[in-house]
Amino acid sequence: GDVLYVKPGCPFCKVQKEDFGDAVGFLNIVDCSAQSEICNQKNIIRIPTWEINNQIYQGRKSLQELAELSGCEY
């Protein structure tokens, strides 16, 4: 249920996705330029933004930070 909100051309979004390597395909990614209604409803004003456990976290996060926020082991 965790979501990564991005936009094309966002360099930080590109790097955030690259952090996941081949596992990027397992991410739930919402493109805010193509799905602006969803991003507006969630009040996404900065990208990349993560929604983890129904909490919003703005900006690029390290894999360790994401593991801690989601309760997963890194």
Predicted model as a PDB file, atoms N, CA, C, CB and O in Angstrom, pLDDT in the B-factor column:
MODEL        1                                                                  
ATOM      1  N   GLY A   1       0.779  -1.201   0.000  1.00 82.00           N  
ATOM      2  CA  GLY A   1       0.000   0.000   0.000  1.00 82.00           C  
ATOM      3  C   GLY A   1       0.824   1.271   0.000  1.00 82.00           C  
ATOM      4  O   GLY A   1       0.256   2.358  -0.111  1.00 82.00           O  
ATOM      5  N   ASP A   2       2.138   1.181   0.120  1.00 95.00           N  
ATOM      6  CA  ASP A   2       2.964   2.385   0.102  1.00 95.00           C  
ATOM      7  C   ASP A   2       3.088   2.896  -1.333  1.00 95.00           C  
ATOM      8  CB  ASP A   2       4.368   2.104   0.710  1.00 95.00           C  
ATOM      9  O   ASP A   2       3.090   2.113  -2.283  1.00 95.00           O  
ATOM     10  N   VAL A   3       3.193   4.227  -1.479  1.00 98.00           N  
ATOM     11  CA  VAL A   3       3.177   4.846  -2.802  1.00 98.00           C  
ATOM     12  C   VAL A   3       4.321   5.843  -2.925  1.00 98.00           C  
ATOM     13  CB  VAL A   3       1.825   5.541  -3.065  1.00 98.00           C  
ATOM     14  O   VAL A   3       4.631   6.570  -1.982  1.00 98.00           O  
ATOM     15  N   LEU A   4       4.943   5.868  -4.099  1.00 98.00           N  
ATOM     16  CA  LEU A   4       5.925   6.875  -4.452  1.00 98.00           C  
ATOM     17  C   LEU A   4       5.297   7.779  -5.504  1.00 98.00           C  
ATOM     18  CB  LEU A   4       7.254   6.228  -4.969  1.00 98.00           C  
ATOM     19  O   LEU A   4       4.916   7.309  -6.577  1.00 98.00           O  
ATOM     20  N   TYR A   5       5.185   9.071  -5.208  1.00 98.00           N  
ATOM     21  CA  TYR A   5       4.628  10.055  -6.129  1.00 98.00           C  
ATOM     22  C   TYR A   5       5.776  10.760  -6.843  1.00 98.00           C  
ATOM     23  CB  TYR A   5       3.722  11.081  -5.380  1.00 98.00           C  
ATOM     24  O   TYR A   5       6.700  11.261  -6.202  1.00 98.00           O  
ATOM     25  N   VAL A   6       5.713  10.796  -8.177  1.00 98.00           N  
ATOM     26  CA  VAL A   6       6.784  11.352  -8.999  1.00 98.00           C  
ATOM     27  C   VAL A   6       6.198  12.169 -10.145  1.00 98.00           C  
ATOM     28  CB  VAL A   6       7.689  10.231  -9.546  1.00 98.00           C  
ATOM     29  O   VAL A   6       4.985  12.196 -10.356  1.00 98.00           O  
ATOM     30  N   LYS A   7       7.095  12.837 -10.883  1.00 97.00           N  
ATOM     31  CA  LYS A   7       6.765  13.488 -12.149  1.00 97.00           C  
ATOM     32  C   LYS A   7       7.926  13.260 -13.108  1.00 97.00           C  
ATOM     33  CB  LYS A   7       6.482  15.022 -11.952  1.00 97.00           C  
ATOM     34  O   LYS A   7       9.081  13.218 -12.684  1.00 97.00           O  
ATOM     35  N   PRO A   8       7.627  13.112 -14.408  1.00 96.00           N  
ATOM     36  CA  PRO A   8       8.700  12.975 -15.387  1.00 96.00           C  
ATOM     37  C   PRO A   8       9.590  14.222 -15.362  1.00 96.00           C  
ATOM     38  CB  PRO A   8       8.120  12.746 -16.807  1.00 96.00           C  
ATOM     39  O   PRO A   8       9.111  15.335 -15.144  1.00 96.00           O  
ATOM     40  N   GLY A   9      10.856  14.022 -15.582  1.00 96.00           N  
ATOM     41  CA  GLY A   9      11.795  15.133 -15.605  1.00 96.00           C  
ATOM     42  C   GLY A   9      12.301  15.545 -14.242  1.00 96.00           C  
ATOM     43  O   GLY A   9      13.168  16.414 -14.148  1.00 96.00           O  
ATOM     44  N   CYS A  10      11.787  14.950 -13.190  1.00 97.00           N  
ATOM     45  CA  CYS A  10      12.234  15.252 -11.827  1.00 97.00           C  
ATOM     46  C   CYS A  10      13.515  14.457 -11.562  1.00 97.00           C  
ATOM     47  CB  CYS A  10      11.118  14.903 -10.763  1.00 97.00           C  
ATOM     48  O   CYS A  10      13.467  13.230 -11.483  1.00 97.00           O  
ATOM     49  N   PRO A  11      14.665  15.140 -11.425  1.00 98.00           N  
ATOM     50  CA  PRO A  11      15.916  14.402 -11.228  1.00 98.00           C  
ATOM     51  C   PRO A  11      15.955  13.628  -9.913  1.00 98.00           C  
ATOM     52  CB  PRO A  11      17.083  15.356 -11.280  1.00 98.00           C  
ATOM     53  O   PRO A  11      16.545  12.549  -9.854  1.00 98.00           O  
ATOM     54  N   PHE A  12      15.344  14.154  -8.867  1.00 97.00           N  
ATOM     55  CA  PHE A  12      15.343  13.461  -7.580  1.00 97.00           C  
ATOM     56  C   PHE A  12      14.460  12.219  -7.642  1.00 97.00           C  
ATOM     57  CB  PHE A  12      14.863  14.401  -6.459  1.00 97.00           C  
ATOM     58  O   PHE A  12      14.751  11.212  -6.996  1.00 97.00           O  
ATOM     59  N   CYS A  13      13.381  12.292  -8.422  1.00 98.00           N  
ATOM     60  CA  CYS A  13      12.509  11.127  -8.604  1.00 98.00           C  
ATOM     61  C   CYS A  13      13.269  10.024  -9.330  1.00 98.00           C  
ATOM     62  CB  CYS A  13      11.228  11.511  -9.392  1.00 98.00           C  
ATOM     63  O   CYS A  13      13.174   8.852  -8.967  1.00 98.00           O  
ATOM     64  N   LYS A  14      14.018  10.404 -10.348  1.00 97.00           N  
ATOM     65  CA  LYS A  14      14.801   9.437 -11.123  1.00 97.00           C  
ATOM     66  C   LYS A  14      15.813   8.728 -10.229  1.00 97.00           C  
ATOM     67  CB  LYS A  14      15.523  10.136 -12.293  1.00 97.00           C  
ATOM     68  O   LYS A  14      15.948   7.506 -10.279  1.00 97.00           O  
ATOM     69  N   VAL A  15      16.519   9.500  -9.415  1.00 97.00           N  
ATOM     70  CA  VAL A  15      17.518   8.915  -8.514  1.00 97.00           C  
ATOM     71  C   VAL A  15      16.844   8.026  -7.479  1.00 97.00           C  
ATOM     72  CB  VAL A  15      18.335  10.019  -7.815  1.00 97.00           C  
ATOM     73  O   VAL A  15      17.353   6.952  -7.157  1.00 97.00           O  
ATOM     74  N   GLN A  16      15.683   8.473  -6.948  1.00 98.00           N  
ATOM     75  CA  GLN A  16      14.978   7.669  -5.946  1.00 98.00           C  
ATOM     76  C   GLN A  16      14.606   6.315  -6.531  1.00 98.00           C  
ATOM     77  CB  GLN A  16      13.714   8.402  -5.442  1.00 98.00           C  
ATOM     78  O   GLN A  16      14.773   5.290  -5.871  1.00 98.00           O  
ATOM     79  N   LYS A  17      14.103   6.297  -7.761  1.00 97.00           N  
ATOM     80  CA  LYS A  17      13.753   5.037  -8.404  1.00 97.00           C  
ATOM     81  C   LYS A  17      14.998   4.191  -8.677  1.00 97.00           C  
ATOM     82  CB  LYS A  17      12.997   5.300  -9.709  1.00 97.00           C  
ATOM     83  O   LYS A  17      14.963   2.970  -8.522  1.00 97.00           O  
ATOM     84  N   GLU A  18      16.092   4.830  -9.082  1.00 97.00           N  
ATOM     85  CA  GLU A  18      17.342   4.100  -9.341  1.00 97.00           C  
ATOM     86  C   GLU A  18      17.886   3.452  -8.073  1.00 97.00           C  
ATOM     87  CB  GLU A  18      18.396   5.043  -9.934  1.00 97.00           C  
ATOM     88  O   GLU A  18      18.563   2.426  -8.147  1.00 97.00           O  
ATOM     89  N   ASP A  19      17.601   4.035  -6.914  1.00 97.00           N  
ATOM     90  CA  ASP A  19      18.040   3.454  -5.642  1.00 97.00           C  
ATOM     91  C   ASP A  19      17.541   2.013  -5.483  1.00 97.00           C  
ATOM     92  CB  ASP A  19      17.545   4.312  -4.468  1.00 97.00           C  
ATOM     93  O   ASP A  19      18.173   1.209  -4.797  1.00 97.00           O  
ATOM     94  N   PHE A  20      16.417   1.689  -6.113  1.00 95.00           N  
ATOM     95  CA  PHE A  20      15.804   0.372  -5.976  1.00 95.00           C  
ATOM     96  C   PHE A  20      16.310  -0.636  -6.991  1.00 95.00           C  
ATOM     97  CB  PHE A  20      14.322   0.491  -6.097  1.00 95.00           C  
ATOM     98  O   PHE A  20      15.986  -1.820  -6.897  1.00 95.00           O  
ATOM     99  N   GLY A  21      17.100  -0.188  -7.963  1.00 96.00           N  
ATOM    100  CA  GLY A  21      17.644  -1.100  -8.960  1.00 96.00           C  
ATOM    101  C   GLY A  21      16.553  -1.910  -9.640  1.00 96.00           C  
ATOM    102  O   GLY A  21      15.521  -1.370 -10.039  1.00 96.00           O  
ATOM    103  N   ASP A  22      16.788  -3.213  -9.769  1.00 95.00           N  
ATOM    104  CA  ASP A  22      15.835  -4.097 -10.444  1.00 95.00           C  
ATOM    105  C   ASP A  22      14.520  -4.236  -9.678  1.00 95.00           C  
ATOM    106  CB  ASP A  22      16.453  -5.468 -10.642  1.00 95.00           C  
ATOM    107  O   ASP A  22      13.521  -4.661 -10.257  1.00 95.00           O  
ATOM    108  N   ALA A  23      14.497  -3.891  -8.403  1.00 94.00           N  
ATOM    109  CA  ALA A  23      13.283  -4.017  -7.590  1.00 94.00           C  
ATOM    110  C   ALA A  23      12.310  -2.861  -7.812  1.00 94.00           C  
ATOM    111  CB  ALA A  23      13.651  -4.097  -6.120  1.00 94.00           C  
ATOM    112  O   ALA A  23      11.227  -2.854  -7.226  1.00 94.00           O  
ATOM    113  N   VAL A  24      12.673  -1.883  -8.645  1.00 96.00           N  
ATOM    114  CA  VAL A  24      11.800  -0.731  -8.874  1.00 96.00           C  
ATOM    115  C   VAL A  24      10.427  -1.165  -9.395  1.00 96.00           C  
ATOM    116  CB  VAL A  24      12.454   0.240  -9.866  1.00 96.00           C  
ATOM    117  O   VAL A  24       9.430  -0.482  -9.158  1.00 96.00           O  
ATOM    118  N   GLY A  25      10.374  -2.277 -10.090  1.00 95.00           N  
ATOM    119  CA  GLY A  25       9.110  -2.775 -10.617  1.00 95.00           C  
ATOM    120  C   GLY A  25       8.115  -3.181  -9.544  1.00 95.00           C  
ATOM    121  O   GLY A  25       6.924  -3.326  -9.819  1.00 95.00           O  
ATOM    122  N   PHE A  26       8.595  -3.363  -8.331  1.00 94.00           N  
ATOM    123  CA  PHE A  26       7.709  -3.732  -7.223  1.00 94.00           C  
ATOM    124  C   PHE A  26       7.094  -2.517  -6.528  1.00 94.00           C  
ATOM    125  CB  PHE A  26       8.473  -4.561  -6.208  1.00 94.00           C  
ATOM    126  O   PHE A  26       6.214  -2.662  -5.680  1.00 94.00           O  
ATOM    127  N   LEU A  27       7.562  -1.311  -6.892  1.00 96.00           N  
ATOM    128  CA  LEU A  27       7.054  -0.096  -6.261  1.00 96.00           C  
ATOM    129  C   LEU A  27       5.705   0.299  -6.848  1.00 96.00           C  
ATOM    130  CB  LEU A  27       8.055   1.050  -6.423  1.00 96.00           C  
ATOM    131  O   LEU A  27       5.443   0.095  -8.033  1.00 96.00           O  
ATOM    132  N   ASN A  28       4.870   0.858  -6.012  1.00 97.00           N  
ATOM    133  CA  ASN A  28       3.612   1.449  -6.447  1.00 97.00           C  
ATOM    134  C   ASN A  28       3.917   2.918  -6.723  1.00 97.00           C  
ATOM    135  CB  ASN A  28       2.455   1.269  -5.364  1.00 97.00           C  
ATOM    136  O   ASN A  28       4.025   3.715  -5.791  1.00 97.00           O  
ATOM    137  N   ILE A  29       4.057   3.281  -8.003  1.00 98.00           N  
ATOM    138  CA  ILE A  29       4.465   4.623  -8.395  1.00 98.00           C  
ATOM    139  C   ILE A  29       3.300   5.337  -9.062  1.00 98.00           C  
ATOM    140  CB  ILE A  29       5.684   4.573  -9.338  1.00 98.00           C  
ATOM    141  O   ILE A  29       2.669   4.804  -9.975  1.00 98.00           O  
ATOM    142  N   VAL A  30       3.023   6.550  -8.595  1.00 98.00           N  
ATOM    143  CA  VAL A  30       1.989   7.384  -9.202  1.00 98.00           C  
ATOM    144  C   VAL A  30       2.669   8.570  -9.874  1.00 98.00           C  
ATOM    145  CB  VAL A  30       0.941   7.863  -8.139  1.00 98.00           C  
ATOM    146  O   VAL A  30       3.394   9.328  -9.231  1.00 98.00           O  
ATOM    147  N   ASP A  31       2.427   8.723 -11.174  1.00 98.00           N  
ATOM    148  CA  ASP A  31       2.944   9.844 -11.958  1.00 98.00           C  
ATOM    149  C   ASP A  31       1.963  11.006 -11.800  1.00 98.00           C  
ATOM    150  CB  ASP A  31       3.133   9.453 -13.479  1.00 98.00           C  
ATOM    151  O   ASP A  31       0.848  10.960 -12.320  1.00 98.00           O  
ATOM    152  N   CYS A  32       2.379  12.034 -11.087  1.00 98.00           N  
ATOM    153  CA  CYS A  32       1.488  13.160 -10.786  1.00 98.00           C  
ATOM    154  C   CYS A  32       1.147  13.999 -12.013  1.00 98.00           C  
ATOM    155  CB  CYS A  32       2.118  14.043  -9.739  1.00 98.00           C  
ATOM    156  O   CYS A  32       0.168  14.745 -11.987  1.00 98.00           O  
ATOM    157  N   SER A  33       1.918  13.897 -13.073  1.00 97.00           N  
ATOM    158  CA  SER A  33       1.550  14.627 -14.281  1.00 97.00           C  
ATOM    159  C   SER A  33       0.429  13.895 -15.027  1.00 97.00           C  
ATOM    160  CB  SER A  33       2.779  14.810 -15.197  1.00 97.00           C  
ATOM    161  O   SER A  33      -0.388  14.537 -15.686  1.00 97.00           O  
ATOM    162  N   ALA A  34       0.381  12.579 -14.935  1.00 97.00           N  
ATOM    163  CA  ALA A  34      -0.652  11.790 -15.598  1.00 97.00           C  
ATOM    164  C   ALA A  34      -1.862  11.554 -14.698  1.00 97.00           C  
ATOM    165  CB  ALA A  34      -0.079  10.460 -16.047  1.00 97.00           C  
ATOM    166  O   ALA A  34      -2.974  11.356 -15.188  1.00 97.00           O  
ATOM    167  N   GLN A  35      -1.648  11.576 -13.392  1.00 97.00           N  
ATOM    168  CA  GLN A  35      -2.727  11.312 -12.435  1.00 97.00           C  
ATOM    169  C   GLN A  35      -2.810  12.465 -11.429  1.00 97.00           C  
ATOM    170  CB  GLN A  35      -2.499   9.952 -11.698  1.00 97.00           C  
ATOM    171  O   GLN A  35      -2.751  12.261 -10.216  1.00 97.00           O  
ATOM    172  N   SER A  36      -2.947  13.673 -11.966  1.00 96.00           N  
ATOM    173  CA  SER A  36      -2.916  14.866 -11.115  1.00 96.00           C  
ATOM    174  C   SER A  36      -4.058  14.899 -10.104  1.00 96.00           C  
ATOM    175  CB  SER A  36      -2.968  16.110 -11.973  1.00 96.00           C  
ATOM    176  O   SER A  36      -3.903  15.464  -9.021  1.00 96.00           O  
ATOM    177  N   GLU A  37      -5.193  14.308 -10.436  1.00 97.00           N  
ATOM    178  CA  GLU A  37      -6.320  14.308  -9.503  1.00 97.00           C  
ATOM    179  C   GLU A  37      -5.963  13.587  -8.206  1.00 97.00           C  
ATOM    180  CB  GLU A  37      -7.545  13.652 -10.148  1.00 97.00           C  
ATOM    181  O   GLU A  37      -6.289  14.055  -7.115  1.00 97.00           O  
ATOM    182  N   ILE A  38      -5.290  12.444  -8.335  1.00 96.00           N  
ATOM    183  CA  ILE A  38      -4.875  11.690  -7.145  1.00 96.00           C  
ATOM    184  C   ILE A  38      -3.900  12.516  -6.321  1.00 96.00           C  
ATOM    185  CB  ILE A  38      -4.232  10.339  -7.542  1.00 96.00           C  
ATOM    186  O   ILE A  38      -4.026  12.596  -5.100  1.00 96.00           O  
ATOM    187  N   CYS A  39      -2.932  13.129  -6.988  1.00 97.00           N  
ATOM    188  CA  CYS A  39      -1.921  13.913  -6.282  1.00 97.00           C  
ATOM    189  C   CYS A  39      -2.537  15.148  -5.628  1.00 97.00           C  
ATOM    190  CB  CYS A  39      -0.805  14.329  -7.244  1.00 97.00           C  
ATOM    191  O   CYS A  39      -2.132  15.537  -4.533  1.00 97.00           O  
ATOM    192  N   ASN A  40      -3.505  15.759  -6.288  1.00 97.00           N  
ATOM    193  CA  ASN A  40      -4.194  16.907  -5.694  1.00 97.00           C  
ATOM    194  C   ASN A  40      -4.995  16.489  -4.469  1.00 97.00           C  
ATOM    195  CB  ASN A  40      -5.115  17.570  -6.722  1.00 97.00           C  
ATOM    196  O   ASN A  40      -5.002  17.201  -3.465  1.00 97.00           O  
ATOM    197  N   GLN A  41      -5.667  15.350  -4.536  1.00 96.00           N  
ATOM    198  CA  GLN A  41      -6.439  14.854  -3.391  1.00 96.00           C  
ATOM    199  C   GLN A  41      -5.538  14.574  -2.195  1.00 96.00           C  
ATOM    200  CB  GLN A  41      -7.205  13.582  -3.774  1.00 96.00           C  
ATOM    201  O   GLN A  41      -5.931  14.790  -1.048  1.00 96.00           O  
ATOM    202  N   LYS A  42      -4.330  14.095  -2.466  1.00 95.00           N  
ATOM    203  CA  LYS A  42      -3.380  13.778  -1.403  1.00 95.00           C  
ATOM    204  C   LYS A  42      -2.562  15.005  -0.987  1.00 95.00           C  
ATOM    205  CB  LYS A  42      -2.446  12.658  -1.854  1.00 95.00           C  
ATOM    206  O   LYS A  42      -1.743  14.931  -0.071  1.00 95.00           O  
ATOM    207  N   ASN A  43      -2.791  16.140  -1.674  1.00 96.00           N  
ATOM    208  CA  ASN A  43      -2.075  17.389  -1.399  1.00 96.00           C  
ATOM    209  C   ASN A  43      -0.561  17.224  -1.576  1.00 96.00           C  
ATOM    210  CB  ASN A  43      -2.385  17.871   0.024  1.00 96.00           C  
ATOM    211  O   ASN A  43       0.233  17.709  -0.769  1.00 96.00           O  
ATOM    212  N   ILE A  44      -0.185  16.528  -2.651  1.00 96.00           N  
ATOM    213  CA  ILE A  44       1.227  16.328  -2.965  1.00 96.00           C  
ATOM    214  C   ILE A  44       1.734  17.612  -3.614  1.00 96.00           C  
ATOM    215  CB  ILE A  44       1.445  15.078  -3.908  1.00 96.00           C  
ATOM    216  O   ILE A  44       1.334  17.950  -4.728  1.00 96.00           O  
ATOM    217  N   ILE A  45       2.611  18.321  -2.917  1.00 93.00           N  
ATOM    218  CA  ILE A  45       3.112  19.601  -3.427  1.00 93.00           C  
ATOM    219  C   ILE A  45       4.601  19.557  -3.740  1.00 93.00           C  
ATOM    220  CB  ILE A  45       2.838  20.704  -2.423  1.00 93.00           C  
ATOM    221  O   ILE A  45       5.128  20.467  -4.380  1.00 93.00           O  
ATOM    222  N   ARG A  46       5.268  18.528  -3.304  1.00 95.00           N  
ATOM    223  CA  ARG A  46       6.708  18.371  -3.542  1.00 95.00           C  
ATOM    224  C   ARG A  46       6.959  16.934  -3.955  1.00 95.00           C  
ATOM    225  CB  ARG A  46       7.552  18.747  -2.270  1.00 95.00           C  
ATOM    226  O   ARG A  46       6.354  16.008  -3.416  1.00 95.00           O  
ATOM    227  N   ILE A  47       7.846  16.757  -4.905  1.00 97.00           N  
ATOM    228  CA  ILE A  47       8.154  15.412  -5.356  1.00 97.00           C  
ATOM    229  C   ILE A  47       9.658  15.200  -5.316  1.00 97.00           C  
ATOM    230  CB  ILE A  47       7.602  15.165  -6.775  1.00 97.00           C  
ATOM    231  O   ILE A  47      10.403  16.168  -5.461  1.00 97.00           O  
ATOM    232  N   PRO A  48      10.130  13.992  -5.127  1.00 98.00           N  
ATOM    233  CA  PRO A  48       9.310  12.823  -4.846  1.00 98.00           C  
ATOM    234  C   PRO A  48       8.684  12.911  -3.457  1.00 98.00           C  
ATOM    235  CB  PRO A  48      10.144  11.550  -4.969  1.00 98.00           C  
ATOM    236  O   PRO A  48       9.219  13.551  -2.552  1.00 98.00           O  
ATOM    237  N   THR A  49       7.562  12.264  -3.317  1.00 98.00           N  
ATOM    238  CA  THR A  49       6.881  12.143  -2.033  1.00 98.00           C  
ATOM    239  C   THR A  49       6.501  10.687  -1.840  1.00 98.00           C  
ATOM    240  CB  THR A  49       5.625  13.069  -1.960  1.00 98.00           C  
ATOM    241  O   THR A  49       6.064  10.013  -2.773  1.00 98.00           O  
ATOM    242  N   TRP A  50       6.670  10.218  -0.631  1.00 98.00           N  
ATOM    243  CA  TRP A  50       6.278   8.861  -0.256  1.00 98.00           C  
ATOM    244  C   TRP A  50       5.031   8.912   0.610  1.00 98.00           C  
ATOM    245  CB  TRP A  50       7.424   8.138   0.487  1.00 98.00           C  
ATOM    246  O   TRP A  50       4.883   9.802   1.448  1.00 98.00           O  
ATOM    247  N   GLU A  51       4.146   7.966   0.406  1.00 98.00           N  
ATOM    248  CA  GLU A  51       3.037   7.725   1.328  1.00 98.00           C  
ATOM    249  C   GLU A  51       3.270   6.341   1.907  1.00 98.00           C  
ATOM    250  CB  GLU A  51       1.620   7.837   0.612  1.00 98.00           C  
ATOM    251  O   GLU A  51       3.169   5.335   1.205  1.00 98.00           O  
ATOM    252  N   ILE A  52       3.581   6.302   3.189  1.00 97.00           N  
ATOM    253  CA  ILE A  52       3.905   5.049   3.871  1.00 97.00           C  
ATOM    254  C   ILE A  52       3.021   4.945   5.104  1.00 97.00           C  
ATOM    255  CB  ILE A  52       5.425   4.978   4.256  1.00 97.00           C  
ATOM    256  O   ILE A  52       3.020   5.828   5.962  1.00 97.00           O  
ATOM    257  N   ASN A  53       2.278   3.865   5.177  1.00 94.00           N  
ATOM    258  CA  ASN A  53       1.362   3.649   6.303  1.00 94.00           C  
ATOM    259  C   ASN A  53       0.457   4.865   6.514  1.00 94.00           C  
ATOM    260  CB  ASN A  53       2.155   3.350   7.593  1.00 94.00           C  
ATOM    261  O   ASN A  53       0.232   5.301   7.643  1.00 94.00           O  
ATOM    262  N   ASN A  54      -0.054   5.400   5.409  1.00 94.00           N  
ATOM    263  CA  ASN A  54      -0.977   6.543   5.411  1.00 94.00           C  
ATOM    264  C   ASN A  54      -0.365   7.841   5.930  1.00 94.00           C  
ATOM    265  CB  ASN A  54      -2.176   6.211   6.236  1.00 94.00           C  
ATOM    266  O   ASN A  54      -1.090   8.771   6.283  1.00 94.00           O  
ATOM    267  N   GLN A  55       0.950   7.908   5.977  1.00 96.00           N  
ATOM    268  CA  GLN A  55       1.662   9.139   6.353  1.00 96.00           C  
ATOM    269  C   GLN A  55       2.415   9.638   5.129  1.00 96.00           C  
ATOM    270  CB  GLN A  55       2.647   8.896   7.561  1.00 96.00           C  
ATOM    271  O   GLN A  55       2.898   8.840   4.325  1.00 96.00           O  
ATOM    272  N   ILE A  56       2.517  10.960   4.985  1.00 97.00           N  
ATOM    273  CA  ILE A  56       3.198  11.579   3.848  1.00 97.00           C  
ATOM    274  C   ILE A  56       4.603  12.005   4.261  1.00 97.00           C  
ATOM    275  CB  ILE A  56       2.395  12.795   3.317  1.00 97.00           C  
ATOM    276  O   ILE A  56       4.797  12.640   5.298  1.00 97.00           O  
ATOM    277  N   TYR A  57       5.580  11.643   3.427  1.00 98.00           N  
ATOM    278  CA  TYR A  57       6.984  12.004   3.654  1.00 98.00           C  
ATOM    279  C   TYR A  57       7.528  12.609   2.371  1.00 98.00           C  
ATOM    280  CB  TYR A  57       7.838  10.761   4.097  1.00 98.00           C  
ATOM    281  O   TYR A  57       7.602  11.930   1.347  1.00 98.00           O  
ATOM    282  N   GLN A  58       7.906  13.870   2.416  1.00 97.00           N  
ATOM    283  CA  GLN A  58       8.382  14.568   1.242  1.00 97.00           C  
ATOM    284  C   GLN A  58       9.882  14.401   1.054  1.00 97.00           C  
ATOM    285  CB  GLN A  58       8.033  16.028   1.332  1.00 97.00           C  
ATOM    286  O   GLN A  58      10.640  14.286   2.017  1.00 97.00           O  
ATOM    287  N   GLY A  59      10.290  14.390  -0.214  1.00 97.00           N  
ATOM    288  CA  GLY A  59      11.705  14.346  -0.550  1.00 97.00           C  
ATOM    289  C   GLY A  59      12.242  12.944  -0.685  1.00 97.00           C  
ATOM    290  O   GLY A  59      11.624  11.966  -0.265  1.00 97.00           O  
ATOM    291  N   ARG A  60      13.422  12.879  -1.290  1.00 97.00           N  
ATOM    292  CA  ARG A  60      14.102  11.595  -1.481  1.00 97.00           C  
ATOM    293  C   ARG A  60      14.514  11.031  -0.128  1.00 97.00           C  
ATOM    294  CB  ARG A  60      15.340  11.751  -2.406  1.00 97.00           C  
ATOM    295  O   ARG A  60      14.989  11.761   0.742  1.00 97.00           O  
ATOM    296  N   LYS A  61      14.330   9.750   0.035  1.00 97.00           N  
ATOM    297  CA  LYS A  61      14.687   9.054   1.271  1.00 97.00           C  
ATOM    298  C   LYS A  61      15.688   7.947   0.955  1.00 97.00           C  
ATOM    299  CB  LYS A  61      13.422   8.470   1.969  1.00 97.00           C  
ATOM    300  O   LYS A  61      15.625   7.322  -0.104  1.00 97.00           O  
ATOM    301  N   SER A  62      16.604   7.716   1.878  1.00 96.00           N  
ATOM    302  CA  SER A  62      17.531   6.597   1.719  1.00 96.00           C  
ATOM    303  C   SER A  62      16.766   5.296   1.925  1.00 96.00           C  
ATOM    304  CB  SER A  62      18.727   6.704   2.719  1.00 96.00           C  
ATOM    305  O   SER A  62      15.679   5.286   2.501  1.00 96.00           O  
ATOM    306  N   LEU A  63      17.343   4.210   1.451  1.00 95.00           N  
ATOM    307  CA  LEU A  63      16.704   2.912   1.645  1.00 95.00           C  
ATOM    308  C   LEU A  63      16.564   2.589   3.130  1.00 95.00           C  
ATOM    309  CB  LEU A  63      17.504   1.812   0.939  1.00 95.00           C  
ATOM    310  O   LEU A  63      15.583   1.972   3.545  1.00 95.00           O  
ATOM    311  N   GLN A  64      17.540   3.003   3.923  1.00 95.00           N  
ATOM    312  CA  GLN A  64      17.467   2.774   5.369  1.00 95.00           C  
ATOM    313  C   GLN A  64      16.312   3.566   5.982  1.00 95.00           C  
ATOM    314  CB  GLN A  64      18.799   3.162   6.046  1.00 95.00           C  
ATOM    315  O   GLN A  64      15.569   3.042   6.812  1.00 95.00           O  
ATOM    316  N   GLU A  65      16.160   4.836   5.571  1.00 96.00           N  
ATOM    317  CA  GLU A  65      15.039   5.637   6.077  1.00 96.00           C  
ATOM    318  C   GLU A  65      13.707   5.006   5.698  1.00 96.00           C  
ATOM    319  CB  GLU A  65      15.113   7.074   5.535  1.00 96.00           C  
ATOM    320  O   GLU A  65      12.797   4.933   6.524  1.00 96.00           O  
ATOM    321  N   LEU A  66      13.588   4.553   4.462  1.00 96.00           N  
ATOM    322  CA  LEU A  66      12.352   3.936   4.012  1.00 96.00           C  
ATOM    323  C   LEU A  66      12.063   2.650   4.780  1.00 96.00           C  
ATOM    324  CB  LEU A  66      12.418   3.652   2.519  1.00 96.00           C  
ATOM    325  O   LEU A  66      10.911   2.362   5.104  1.00 96.00           O  
ATOM    326  N   ALA A  67      13.101   1.884   5.068  1.00 94.00           N  
ATOM    327  CA  ALA A  67      12.920   0.664   5.850  1.00 94.00           C  
ATOM    328  C   ALA A  67      12.396   0.988   7.250  1.00 94.00           C  
ATOM    329  CB  ALA A  67      14.242  -0.113   5.944  1.00 94.00           C  
ATOM    330  O   ALA A  67      11.502   0.312   7.759  1.00 94.00           O  
ATOM    331  N   GLU A  68      12.952   2.011   7.854  1.00 94.00           N  
ATOM    332  CA  GLU A  68      12.517   2.405   9.193  1.00 94.00           C  
ATOM    333  C   GLU A  68      11.082   2.924   9.171  1.00 94.00           C  
ATOM    334  CB  GLU A  68      13.456   3.473   9.769  1.00 94.00           C  
ATOM    335  O   GLU A  68      10.288   2.576  10.045  1.00 94.00           O  
ATOM    336  N   LEU A  69      10.739   3.752   8.186  1.00 95.00           N  
ATOM    337  CA  LEU A  69       9.400   4.313   8.096  1.00 95.00           C  
ATOM    338  C   LEU A  69       8.345   3.245   7.844  1.00 95.00           C  
ATOM    339  CB  LEU A  69       9.348   5.351   7.002  1.00 95.00           C  
ATOM    340  O   LEU A  69       7.221   3.342   8.336  1.00 95.00           O  
ATOM    341  N   SER A  70       8.714   2.225   7.073  1.00 93.00           N  
ATOM    342  CA  SER A  70       7.746   1.194   6.701  1.00 93.00           C  
ATOM    343  C   SER A  70       7.756   0.004   7.659  1.00 93.00           C  
ATOM    344  CB  SER A  70       8.025   0.713   5.295  1.00 93.00           C  
ATOM    345  O   SER A  70       6.858  -0.837   7.614  1.00 93.00           O  
ATOM    346  N   GLY A  71       8.769  -0.071   8.525  1.00 89.00           N  
ATOM    347  CA  GLY A  71       8.843  -1.195   9.439  1.00 89.00           C  
ATOM    348  C   GLY A  71       9.441  -2.442   8.797  1.00 89.00           C  
ATOM    349  O   GLY A  71       9.307  -3.542   9.331  1.00 89.00           O  
ATOM    350  N   CYS A  72      10.099  -2.272   7.654  1.00 86.00           N  
ATOM    351  CA  CYS A  72      10.750  -3.397   6.974  1.00 86.00           C  
ATOM    352  C   CYS A  72      12.216  -3.445   7.348  1.00 86.00           C  
ATOM    353  CB  CYS A  72      10.590  -3.289   5.443  1.00 86.00           C  
ATOM    354  O   CYS A  72      12.799  -2.441   7.758  1.00 86.00           O  
ATOM    355  N   GLU A  73      12.800  -4.610   7.204  1.00 76.00           N  
ATOM    356  CA  GLU A  73      14.231  -4.731   7.447  1.00 76.00           C  
ATOM    357  C   GLU A  73      14.992  -4.296   6.214  1.00 76.00           C  
ATOM    358  CB  GLU A  73      14.607  -6.173   7.835  1.00 76.00           C  
ATOM    359  O   GLU A  73      14.548  -4.528   5.089  1.00 76.00           O  
ATOM    360  N   TYR A  74      16.134  -3.669   6.418  1.00 68.00           N  
ATOM    361  CA  TYR A  74      16.979  -3.225   5.311  1.00 68.00           C  
ATOM    362  C   TYR A  74      18.243  -4.008   5.297  1.00 68.00           C  
ATOM    363  CB  TYR A  74      17.284  -1.741   5.402  1.00 68.00           C  
ATOM    364  O   TYR A  74      19.096  -3.788   4.438  1.00 68.00           O  
TER     365      TYR A  74                                                      
ENDMDL                                                                          
END                                                                             
